Amino acid sequence: MKRILAFVLIVSIFTFFGLSIPAQAREAPKTIKFGACFSVTGKFAGFYHIMGDWEKNVVDIINERGGVYVKEFNKRIPIEIIWYDDRSDPPTTVKFYERLITIDKVDFLIGPTASPPAMAASPLADKYKIPMIMTSSSDPAIYNRGLKWISSSLGSSELWAQHTYEVFKAQTDAKTVALLTEDTVWPLGIGKGARTFAENAGYKVVYDQKAPADTKDFTSVISDMKNLNPDIVDVSSFAPFLVTFMKQAMSQGLKPKLFHSCSGVSYGFLTAMGSSANYMTGDHCWVPGMHHPGYEMMEEAVKRTKINILEYPYGPPCNFAAIQILLQAIEAAGTLDREKVQEALETSTFGIIGGLWYRLPDGFGTFNYFPLQYVNEKICPLYPPGVAKDKLVYPAP
């Protein structure tokens, strides 16, 4: 009884003078809570409909290995992720992140899976001073607002086309490119970068236009492209926009030597197009055979989720990398104190499934994309060297 009273007195003294209680006097939380929103339904579901099952498997794998070590408590602590389906609707995303922070009382945030929801919800990280690790949301418009508390697993979407045009330059005799960009956050950054890298590779950009996200009739666009007869048509868009354009392009006789799109090998696009997608090229950031830190756990999550990871270029790999980054930041900080974890994010270098990651001053990371091609119902990586076993089929038969 005397020992209990003495402990209560010590705690009271520390509390009275505003001092922190020593780690050994504090009880570790049962779990570390992460909060997230996924667009498993709605416009972006073609990319992210499997994210709930994916997240469960990732969390199970991490916890089977003991969770994350927190020096402050001198123990490993399991994680849990509370997530909601934002239905691909930015206002709904904001509502759910507010709930995650104020009602669910999560410790840290994983960002939304699509750029429009991320654009809406990311200011909440600064409002509540809580680290938010962004996943596949990489449009510069999200990061040029001076937000301190967001960090992206990915590099800027303006860099995504770099390796694609390196491959095109090395493996084709193409001379001209036509660019079409969906006028939406995320495709806009990719389209801007595509022009830069196409020109840097020596291509003549003969067409470069934007179209509203809800465009239903591409007749005039297709007519202009047919008159210009580009070797490559490159569409920066989400899958629904791409499907509408491609079906009309094919029915109206647009026949470049190659169609490319950032969404060109995604599950949503391939499911909608079927065999018509043959020889389409698209983008990805991780493929089996890339043996960077955490790849064994990544491959185990793919196995348990029972997906063809090559059809999911955005949700699973970017989410896995974001969790890797957050776990390592907690370990580097040695505490669950949000400011110290944020400091670790800003000053550390971590190994992730894409290689070495570090945070740039604007919040972007260093994880980047590269091209793949859909050939006879098989998705063939064209990059990186040493992993890619196939060459680009060009011109498309």
Buried (B, 14 or more C-beta within 10 A) or exposed (E): EEEEEEEEEEEEEBEEEEEEEEBEEEEBEEBBBBBBBBBBBBBBBBBBBBBBBBBBBBBEBBBEEEBBBBEBBEEBBBBBBBBBBBBBBBEBBBBBBBBBBEEBEBBBBBBBBBBBBBBBBBBBBBEBEBBBBBBBBBBBBBBEBEBEBBBBBBBBBBBBBBBBBBBBBEBBEBEBBBBBBBBBBBBBBBBBBBBBBBEEBEBEBBBBBBBEBEBEEBEEBBEBBBEEEBBBBBBBBBBBBBBBBBBBBBEBEBEBBBBBBBBBBBBBBBEBBEEEBBBBBBBBBBBEEBEBBBBEBBBBBBEBBEBEBBBBBBBBBBBBBBBBBBBBBBBBBBBBEBEBBBBBBBEBEBBBBBBEBBBBEBBBBBBBBBBBBBBEEEBBBBBBEEBBEEEBBBBBE
